Amino acid sequence: MRRGLLLALVAAVALAVPAAAWAHAALLHTEPVASRVVNTPPAEVRLTYSEPIEPRFAIVSVTDAAGRSVTAGLPQRAPGEPQTLVTPLKRVPEGWYLVFWRVISADGHPVRGAFTFAVGPNPGPPPQFRVPSLSETAHTPQLLTARWVVFLSFLAALGLFVLRMLIARPVARRVAGTSLHPLSVAMAVALLVALVATPVYVLLATAQFSLRSVFDLGAIVPVARASSFGRIYLDLELVLALFAVAAAAAIAVDRPMRPQRSVAELLSLGAALAAGASALALPGLAGHAGQLSPRGLALPLDAVHLAAVAIWLGGLIGILVFWLTVRREGRVGALSVVVPRFSAVAFCSVLVLIGTGTGQALLELPTLASLWETNYGKALLVKIVLLAAALVLAAVNLARTKPRLQAASVQPSVAAGAAVLLRRLVSGEVLLIVGALFAAAVLTSLPPPASALAKVKNIAARVGPGPVSQVVTRGPYKVRVTVSPNRAAVNNTFTVTVTKNGKPVPEAQVITQFAMLDMEMGTQSYKFRQLRPGSFSKSAPALVMVGHWALQFEVTPPGSAPFVITLLDKAGG
């Protein structure tokens, strides 16, 4: 118990430490700088991201206050800088401009944003730009279902192969009349589904990336490999096809009636396992693991995590196949051979699953609170709860069903009940793991929490979307913060009203810092001016991006020590 508590404490501390990770393609730098005034009309807009960007899937529009486009061409990669997009501009006069961009991350997720800049020296007040919709996501029902089917089928196929070739093989010679053929058929069906679902998933995703109909195959197919995501999943299709050939050869030459394998059997088995391991490594390259730091740790953790799930899921499905296909008189005998061997392997798989899952969480979550304060963390909690429920059923199987099956040879009366209990518990485990895989599909469609969340301390309140009016108490002082309209890429009015014991506090100094949390874009700082005693204000297009912002207000009353109020704001579009 002490070791368990110590492990939990270490994990909690590690989760509280900032993790260096990019969720999706993050906008790092813009030229012109967001919300700034430039005196020389720019010839182009340069957007620099945290990872290479494919221009064919990128949209960059630059419009003036009247909504007229001022771009002179399509965005292109800067020479020698695959992370930078360059969009040429027409000659632009004085005034304010809105830059709207949409790119595709390496993990296949669309990311959008907007910001403003002005051409001076006298651009005038910023207009109320209307920002295009920023609600696009990668977790549409079609993509979620396709992603889930791909993972469910290919992990089940790999797990069934391991059960057939490494765990259940001795049953053919120990229990008369027992065949491994149903396991081979189940594996072939799962693999066939994976081979069909994978390219369908790539086409659905590519259609969304390119903003085209999925039925426009003439336009979609040529660019399916243009994104890093598309290339990796099409490579997965190729590796799964190689695994299918190697697995078929391994099963064809296998002679389970012989305890010792021949050289041909060993070589074919090794080739199939190598192809399966390669397939497990590819999804991480196209997902969050491929964008995390350190990448050399994130990718192996992801592959081993998938391997543990495959062995557990495929083994459970294989046991159900045994239960349904083996004759009644030989069922208990076959299960008494397979279940104890699988239980030992499954126990190790579960330990690996917990260890690698914890490691992934430490890399992806910047703080422990991210588990319940972000959508990504909530989806992860659902996955954890489902797997925990499956573990409870597995524990009951291990404690009750396995001993009864092992004792069936000397106590035949317990055999039938043990077999029925096994079927029920295993069916429940399979359903829970399938549900956990769907939660994992949701996870892969959501960006992990931004690492900047770890830098925000002592949050007084969470506000937005929409206009903000929040009162915060600091000792004898009450501070009301208002933000209107709290929209990105427009002029927002920020007002801070300070009172002490119900009376206004004049001549205080109010300095604010605004930091974007979803993108690494630096910090903007402003000094507020006093409108009337105790009321301080600033109008500026400071919220240049839709998303989460840390609004930090440092208030210094006359003759008193300064104090800081931090709000976590969500700005809309």
Secondary structure, 3 states (H helix, E strand, C coil): CHHHHHHHHHHHHHHHCCCCECCCCCEEEEECCCCCEECCCCCEEEEEECCCCCHHHCEEEEEECCCCECECCCCEEECCEEEEEEEEECCCCCEEEEEEEEEECCCCCEEEEEEEEEECCCCCCCCCCCCCCCCCCCCCHHHHHHHHHHHHHHHHHHHHHHHHHHHCCCHHHHCCCCCCHHHHHHHHHHHHHHHHHHHHHHHHHHHHHCCCCCCCHHHHHHHCCCCHHHHHHHHHHHHHHHHHHHHHHHHHHCCCCCCCCCHHHHHHHHHHHHHHHHHHHHHHHCCHHHHECCHHHHHHHHHHHHHHHHHHHHHHHHHHHHHHHCCHHHHHHHHHHHHHHHHHHHHHHHHHHHHHHHHHHHHHCCCCCHHHHCHHHHHHHHHHHHHHHHHHHHHHHHHHHHHHHHCCCCCHHHHHHHHHHHHHHHHHHHHHHHHHHHHHHHHHHCCCCCHHHHHCCCEEEEECCCCEEEEEEECCEEEEEEEECCECCCCEEEEEEEEECCEECCCCEEEEEEEECCCCCCEEEEECEEEECCEEEEEECCCCCCEEEEEEEEEECCCCCCEEEEEEEEEEC
